[in-house]
């Protein structure tokens, strides 16, 4: 009935439990206070966005939002830390919308791990656009069709995503954020059992990460069809009666597929790092800190000891390298070395980089950014 108090039914059902009724009333008061404070916060935030607009400041303040989420979630006691993080992410996201719409492009379609990462970075109040390929994400960011792009950078088992490195070199975008997301795969299908599965759709990386499971379950009886993303594979499986897909379990709900098996990856604890890129020039993070990183790429002459000489400055100035990968350049005969390092001491880093540049035949810094592990 309109205007009916939902607490009346509760009180009628629990007449013999006065302590429960009293505690429930306390919760109601706290909930009302939380809503009142969120509204009060929004009014103040709106004034901040008006000041930002006048001074041509960006709506998304990556430094402040990162530090707020870390600081506030660390205060969680009985309430789960990951839930506290999610609560404030959504508060920040909803409040940010008062300043204008944030457009985020990601490697799609909907339900991909890149989509999940984008949601865990920007919150659900942002505007999300699925894009068909990594190059398309970079192009959309470079042409200002979207404000930010989210793409995979590295998988803990299979290493660097080569197309991402190629695009980082090709485009003038920069990295402003990185998150590490735990990735698990499920087998999805229109079928209710494995008996009639003839094809498996998925991204090559996902197939590689589930290769042992595929062999044990199917042997050599199925065709592997590679797709641009795991979510694209799930979409294809939704259109193919005799197929299945290796993808995020969330895709089953989106597409109405059956989950035939969960956690099918060969190794537990696998993580994928996703980066946020932008072409905006007025977004910065602080110069150094244990959670601040820098990504760069360099090449050296093809001669004995050249790579050793380029890496020596990192050791000399105590720069902690978190990643290093080599990849042939798309347009030349050189090899590019991708490095991600912890930016704990800016002075030491600058000294090291001066020496690396002198040795290098090619050098490009991709950005200085915050890193956050997402549980």
Buried (B, 14 or more C-beta within 10 A) or exposed (E): EEEEEEEEEEBEEEEEEEEEBEEBEEEEEEEEEEEEEEEEBBEEBEEBBEEBEEEEBBBBBBBEBBBBBEEBBEEBEEEEBEEBBBBBBBBBBBBBBBBBEBBBBBBBBBBBBBBBBBBBBBBEBBEBBBBEBBBBBBBBBBEEBBBBBBBBBBBBBBEBBBBBBBBBBBBEBBBBBBBBBBBBBBBBBBBEEBEEBBBBBBBEBBBBBBEEBBEEBBEEEBEBBBBBBBBBBBBBBBEBEEBBBBBBBBBBEBBEBEEBBEEBBBEEEBBBBBBBBBBBEEBBBBBBBEBBBBBBBBBBBEEEEBBEBBBBBBEEBEBEEBBBBEBEBEEEEBBBBBBBBBBBBBEBBEBBBEBBBEBBEBBBBBBBBBBBEBE
